Amino acid sequence: QVQLVESGGGLVQAGGSLRLSCAASGRTFSRYAMGWFRQAPGKEREFVVSINWSGSSTRYADSVKGRFTISRDNAKNTVYLQMNSLKPEDTAVYYCAAVESMVVPTTTRGYNYWGQGTQVTVSS
């Protein structure tokens, strides 16, 4: 199995930045597509961004384009989410997800490994 642990969440004022990390252990990390999702209270979990195993292909939700950047360091078995220009609407629990796939899913159903989530709160 693959285990994922998110970290880096916290409180930040609107316009600020945070960097989330997702540390993976278990199966070969470098061959997995990775994604970030978020879920606010009372809402469904939504896609944020995804990245293929090499980092050469990425997909971003329209709501975060130009503000968030995903990257990965396979040597450290870690994927990152750099979040800039944060808005109160970004407040949610952020989840890291992984799947051993040649394609890069953008739906929750496309991933079969999930982290526990890390809280991001953006104040206005």
Salt bridges, closest charged atoms under 4 A:
GLU46 OE2 - ARG38 NE 2.67
ASP62 OD1 - LYS65 NZ 3.06
ASP90 OD1 - ARG38 NH1 2.87
ASP90 OD2 - ARG67 NH1 2.75
